[in-house]
């Protein structure tokens, strides 16, 4: 599945609900709540997590979406996860963490009635990054590989588009990444990221 089709299906499936504040603005209707309240949390000690989080943060800023970025504890135990999820209703939490920590955080969010609307796995090798994004509202995942020099721009733009952000002219969130430069690249780091609506 192409990223463009993936985000269209995500929005059409209602996973984002009324969160598409940019769509309200484009239609001439101011969003009653204004731009979404977004926090990006990075798990301390998770190798390359800041690289993914920085790409998401830059894409959000490029689209005019303000956000806060925090670094959390290296080990996500219940008190840390509860603190991460203790946010105002309707706010958004983007997390970048080790796979197990991300799964536990999403499960804890689900028990509180919060919805994980986007989940991604990132396999970071010496030269390439393989991304795989899925959503409960979209039946098929979107998978692509990009060279590390691309600095995960595509994943950042995908998160921005999922939040309903309007991209600046000349920036296509869904453009295909450059062709894979190497046939295979053994993953040295495995991370997950997620978008939770509190």
N, C-alpha and C positions, 0 to 999 in steps of 0.2 A: 504494500500500500504506500502511496506517496504521502509526504507530510501534508501537502495541501488538502488532499482528501481526508486525511486523518483529522485535522483540526476542523474542517467543515462538518464531519460526522460528529465530532465532539460537541460542537455548538448546536447542531441540529438535534442531537440526542438529549438536549436539555441539561447536560451535566453541569454547565456553568450557570444555568438559570438566568437571573437578572443581573449577573455580574458583568455583563458586557457593557460597561459604562461608556466606552468609546462609541459603540453603536448608537447609544442614546444621543450623544453629542453630535454625531454625524447626521442624525435624523432631525436635528434642531431641538431636541428635547433634553434639557439638562437632567443628568442623573440625580435622583433625589438624595442619594448618599454621597455623591461625588466619586472621585477615583477610589478604587479599592484600597483597603489597609493591608499592605503586604509586608511580611517579614521573611527574610531568608536566613536560615540557620545552618551553620557549618559545624559538623562534628570535628572537634579538635583531634588531631592525630590521624585523621583519615587522609591518607596520602592522595594528593591531587584533588581533594574536595574543594579547596579554595579556587582551583582552576575552573571547575564547573560552575561554582557559585558566582565567581567573577563574571563569567560569560552571561549568566542569567541576569545578574545585576546590571551589567552594561546594556543588555538588550532592553531591560525595563526602563532604564534611564533614557536610552535613545528614543523610546516611545513616549516619554513624558510621564512614566509611572514612578512615583516616589516609593521608596521602600527602606526598611531598616535591615541591616545585616548584623547578625550576632554570631559569636563562636560559642559553642556549648561545650559541655564536659566531654572528655574522651570516651567515657563509658556511659551509655544511656540507660540508666536504671529508672525505676518507676518515678522517683521524685523529680528527676530531670525531665522525663517525658511529660509528666503532669504539668510542670512549669512551662514547658514549650507550648502545650495545648491550652494553657490558661490565658486565652485571648478573647477579645470581644466577639460576640456572635456576628457572623458575616465577614469576618476578616479572613485573610489567606495566609497560610504557612507553606513556604517552600523549604524543603529540607534536602541537604546533600550529606550523605553519611555512608557508612559501611552497610552492606546489604542487610545484615541481621538487625542492626539498629533501626534502619528504615522500615523494615517489616514490623518490628515491635511498635514503633511509633504509629504506623498506619492502623494496626490492630487496636491500639489504645484509643486512637481517635474515633474509630468505628464504634467502640463501646460507649463513647460519649455522644454518639449521634452525628459526628462530623464526617464529611464525605471526602474520600480521596478521589479526586477527579482526573488526576494524571500521575502516572508512575513511569519511571525510566530506569533502565540499567545502563551503566557505562563501563565498558571494558577498555581500560587504558593500557596500551602497549607502549613500547619504546618509540614507535613512529606514528601509530594510528590510534584513533578512538572509535570504538564501535558503540553506537547508541541504539537502544531498543525502547520505544515508548508505547505504553498501552493505557487504556482507560476502560472502566467498567461499562461506559456507554457506547464504546466502539468495539465491534467484534474482532477487528484485526489490528495487529500491532504494526507500527512503522519502524523500520530498521534501516540504518545507514552507517557508513564508515567514513570518517574524515581524517585527514592528516592532522597531527597534533599542532602543526603550525597554523591551522585554521582557528585555533583557540576556542573550539566548541561554540562558535558563533551561531550555528544552526540550532543547537539545543536551547540557547538563550532566547532566540527569536521564537522558537516554538512555545516556550513558556509565556513569553510576552503576548503572543497571539492567543494562547489559551485563556489568558486573563482578559481578552477583548481589546488589547491595545491596538491602536492604529499605528502602523509603521510609517517612518519618514519616507518621502518619495525617494525612489531609487534603492530601497532596501526591501528585498523580497524574503519574507520569513520562510518561504517554501521552496526557494530555489534549490536545486540539487547541488550537493557538495561536489567539489572537484573529484575527478575519478580517483579511485583507489590507487595509490602509488606502489604498493607492495601487495603481493598475493596473500601473504599471511604475516601476522605480527602477534607473537605470543603475548597475551595480556599479563601485565605485571601488577595491575591494580584493578579491583572490582569495586564499583560504587553504585549507589542507587540515589535517585532524587525523586521527589514527590511534591504534588500540589494538593493541599488539603484545604477545604472550605470549612472553617470553624462554625 
